[in-house]
Amino acid sequence: MELDDKVCLCFHVSKRKIVNFIRVHEPRVPSQISECGGAGTGCGWCVPFLKRYFREYARGETAAEQEPDPAAYRAARTNYVRAGKGTPPAGAEPVGDE
């Protein structure tokens, strides 16, 4: 995933915006990343990724784990939402073929 790819598809928040938010604001817990454009407060799909970025910053690491390409990321979110694990808010990036 590149810096300008969206991590939070519900609120259209890019990886660049999230990692810069973490660097500048130094949140004490991962949930404070929600202050960055509402990231993680929609369907919930991106929460594990937000936690990963938080951990990586706390350890002084970058991209320690393999990230999916944007198409695979969106497809996995589609499966997540269709399995009933989250509901995107109005205005979110469409799920699958919608």
Secondary structure, DSSP 4 states (H G I P E B T S, - for coil): --TTSEEETTTTEEHHHHHHHHHHH--SSGGGGGGTTTTTSSSSTTHHHHHHHHHHHHHT-SS-S----HHHHHHHHHHHHHTTS--PPTTSPPPTT-
